[in-house]
């Protein structure tokens, strides 16, 4: 059972890497404005994920200090993303 699990896990990771590589190669041909839009959506997802991790750590009393750090840093990340500080200016 353990050997089969690791084989499927390895094959799943390889498949995920191939899919990510395919989409990253396709993004080379996309305009900078569209890349900024995709980056903004990704950053919102990333910030919300870290906010969820921080709130979960605080709520379940796992590690209060680390939870507060995750929550504060993710809120800062979301505010900076909202203000457009992570977007590359196209010239």
N, C-alpha and C positions, 0 to 999 in steps of 0.2 A: 504494500500500500504506500509506504513512504517513497519507494523508488518511483512508482508511477506518478505520485504527486509532484515530485521534483522534475520529472520529465515534462509533464503538462505545464508546470510553472515556467520552465525554461522555454518551451515552445511558445507559450503565451507571451513571454517577454520579448522573444525574438520577433514574433508577429507584430507586437506593439511598436518595436523599434523600426520595423520595415514601414509600417503605416506612418509613423512620425516622420521618417526620412522622406517618404513620398510627398507628404504635404509641405515639408520644409523646402524641398526642391521646387515645388509648384509656386511657393510664395516668392521666389526670386523674380518671377515675371510680373508680379502684382505691383501696382502703383504705390507710392509712399503713403498716400492718404488712406488707402485701404489697409495697409500694414499698420498704420497708427490706430485705425478703428479696431482691428483684430487685437492689437496690443492692449488697448484700453479695456476691451471686454475680458481678455485674459487677466489683466491686473485686478479688475473688479472681482472676478472669481477667486483669484489668489488671496486678495484681502479678506473676502468673506469667509474663505476656508480657514484662514488664520484666526479670524475673529471667533468663528465657531469653536476652534480648538481651544482658544483662551477662555471662552465662557464655559466650555465643558470642564476644563481643568479647575476653574474657580468653583463651579457648581458642585462637582463631585469631590471637592477638597483634596485633589491629587497633589497639586503643588500650587499654592496660592500665588507666590511671587512670579513663577514662570507663567501662570495664567494671566496675571495682570500685565506682564511684559508682552505676551502675545496679543492681548486685547488692545493695549495702548499702541503698540507698533502697527497693528493692522488698521486701527482707526486712522493713525497718521498716514499710512500708506493709501488708504481709501480717499482721504482728503486731498493728498497730493495728486492722486490720479484724477480726482474730480476737477482740480484746478489746472490740469494739463501739464504738469511738470515733468512727466515721463515721456511725453511725445516728442519725437524728433522733428524739428522745423524743416520743412522742405523749401528749398531755394530754387 
